[in-house]
Amino acid sequence: MELGSELEAAVWAAAWSAFGKSLDDELMGALALFRRRPGFDDMLRLHARTAGPGLDILATVLSRHCRPGVYQLKRDFIEMRYQLRWHIVRHLQARLISDGQASSAIRDDFIAVDLGL
């Protein structure tokens, strides 16, 4: 999956639809499992047009459970390390698939990445 793509937006929309207010629990679970690999990691911007209502929830969860060097909260977006953003989206994809809430595009992309396609 390309971060910032329509597919990432679809994952966020499906996660909001499936989990609603408990999306914060899913995001906290993702952060609990995150382990940053050593080395340089670019900062990427996650905008509301991609994450929708999940952006505000993610901002709250990050401010409570993550050290500031990994993210920066801005007015209209969140800047975060590439690895963290990738991990969060993959976690949401996996949860949507396991709960039977994923579209075929989300499911196919998850499997394709696992197979290295």
N, C-alpha and C positions, 0 to 999 in steps of 0.2 A: 504494500500500500504506500502510496505517496502521501506524505503528510501535507495537509492543506488541500487535499483533493475532495471531490464530491463524495467519495467513498468514506473518507474520515468524517465528513459532515453527516453522512447517513448513519454511521456508527453512533455518533453523539445523539442524533435525533432518536434512534431506536433505543438507546440507553435511557434517555429521558422518558420516552414512552413506556418502556418496560419497568423501570425502577422508580420513576417519579422522585418524590422527596427522599427516598432511600438511596438515591444516587450518591449521596455523600458517604454512605457506608461502603458502597462499591469502590469509590475513589480512595477511601481510607485503606481498604483492603489492598488496593493496587500499590499504594505508597508503602505499606508495611512489607510488601514483597520486593520492592525496588532495591537493587544494589547497583550502584554506578561503577562501571568499569573504568580503570585508570586511563588517563590520556585526555587530549583536548576534545571538547564537545561543543559544537556550535549552539548558540541561543536562537530559538525560533519563536515567532509570535503566534499565539493562538487567539484568534478573534472570535467575537460573538457570532459572526456569520457562519463559522464552522461549528463551534461548540453549543451555540444557542443558549438556553437557560443553564446548561451545564457549566458555562464559564464562571458564573457567580458562585456556584457550588464548589467548583474546583478552586477558586480563589480563596474561599473560606477554609477548605481542607488543607491547601498548601500552607496558608498562614499559621495553621495550628500544628501541622505535623511534618513540616519540611524545613530544612535550613535555608536561609535566604540566598545563598550563593547559587542555588540550583534554579531559582526562579526570581522574577521581579514582577510585582503587580503594577500595572499601569491603568490609566483610566478606561481605555477601550479594549485592552488586550492583556494577556499574560505572556511574558517572555520566560521561556523555560528551556532547559537543556534538551537537546535532541533525544538522548537516550530516555529521559523521563517521559517526554511526550509520546514516544514510540511505545514505551512500556504501558502507559495508561491506556492508549487506544487498543493495544493487543489484549490487555486485561479485559477491557469492556467487550471486545469481540468474543473472547473466550466465554465470558459470562452469558452473553446473549445467545451464543450457540448452545451452551449447556442448558439454558432455560428454554430453548426452543423458540426464542424471540428474534433470531437473526434472519435477515432476508437471504436469498440465495447468493446475491452478490457479496454480502459480508462473509458468508460461510465459504464461498469459493475462494475469496481473497485470503482468508485465514489459512486454508489448506494449501493454497499456492505458495504462500510465504514459507510454510513449514516444509514444503517439498523443494524450496529453492528455485521456484519458477518465476 
